[in-house]
Amino acid sequence: MANILIHFFAGSFGALVVFLFFTRLSGVAGFSAPFGAIFVGIACASIAHFLSPWATPVILIIYALVSANELHQERKARKAWESENAQR
């Protein structure tokens, strides 16, 4: 049981750190509570229990990569929008 709780809290805290890091980089001024961190924690706990304890770091790395890709796409879209509006 302790193993499940450790992976739940590690996954939730890790997802929260990743969320806050990429939110800070994107320049968002306000946001609602990141309930996705709870879902990532639940996924980490269940997959670590049934599959492997190495699932927690793998899930957090995948979450960080997806967040980095989303930030990259957002910056690219913002740059395209700014260049389009600068021409007008």
C-alpha positions in Angstrom: 0.0 0.0 0.0 2.9 2.4 0.8 4.3 1.8 -2.7 1.0 3.0 -4.3 0.9 6.1 -2.1 4.6 6.9 -2.9 3.9 6.7 -6.6 0.7 8.6 -6.4 2.3 11.5 -4.5 5.5 11.4 -6.7 3.4 11.4 -9.9 1.1 14.2 -8.7 3.9 16.4 -7.4 6.0 15.7 -10.5 3.1 16.6 -12.8 2.4 19.7 -10.8 6.0 20.8 -11.2 6.0 20.2 -14.9 2.7 22.0 -15.2 3.9 25.0 -13.3 7.2 25.1 -15.2 5.6 25.1 -18.6 2.9 27.5 -17.5 5.6 29.9 -16.3 7.4 29.6 -19.6 4.3 30.3 -21.7 3.6 33.5 -19.7 0.2 32.6 -18.5 -0.9 35.1 -15.9 -3.8 33.1 -14.4 -5.1 29.6 -14.5 -7.4 27.3 -12.7 -6.4 24.4 -10.5 -4.4 21.8 -12.4 -6.6 18.7 -11.8 -4.6 16.9 -14.4 -1.9 16.4 -11.8 -4.3 14.2 -9.8 -5.0 12.1 -12.9 -1.3 11.7 -13.6 -0.8 10.7 -10.0 -3.5 8.1 -10.2 -2.1 6.8 -13.5 1.4 6.6 -12.0 0.1 4.7 -8.9 -1.9 2.2 -10.8 0.6 1.5 -13.5 3.5 1.3 -11.0 1.5 -1.2 -9.0 0.4 -3.4 -11.8 3.3 -3.0 -14.3 6.5 -1.6 -13.0 7.8 1.0 -10.6 9.7 2.6 -13.5 6.4 3.7 -15.0 6.3 6.8 -12.8 9.4 8.5 -14.2 8.4 7.4 -17.7 5.0 8.9 -17.4 6.4 12.1 -16.0 8.9 12.3 -18.9 6.2 11.7 -21.4 4.1 14.5 -19.8 7.0 16.9 -19.9 7.7 16.1 -23.6 4.0 16.7 -24.4 4.0 19.9 -22.5 7.2 21.0 -24.3 5.7 20.2 -27.7 2.5 22.2 -26.7 4.7 25.2 -25.7 6.6 25.0 -29.0 3.4 24.9 -31.0 1.9 27.8 -29.0 5.0 29.9 -29.6 5.0 29.1 -33.3 1.4 30.1 -33.6 1.9 33.3 -31.7 4.8 34.2 -33.9 2.8 33.6 -37.0 -0.1 35.6 -35.7 2.1 38.5 -34.7 3.8 38.6 -38.1 0.4 38.4 -39.9 -0.9 41.4 -37.8 2.3 43.4 -38.3 1.8 43.3 -42.1 -1.6 44.9 -41.8 
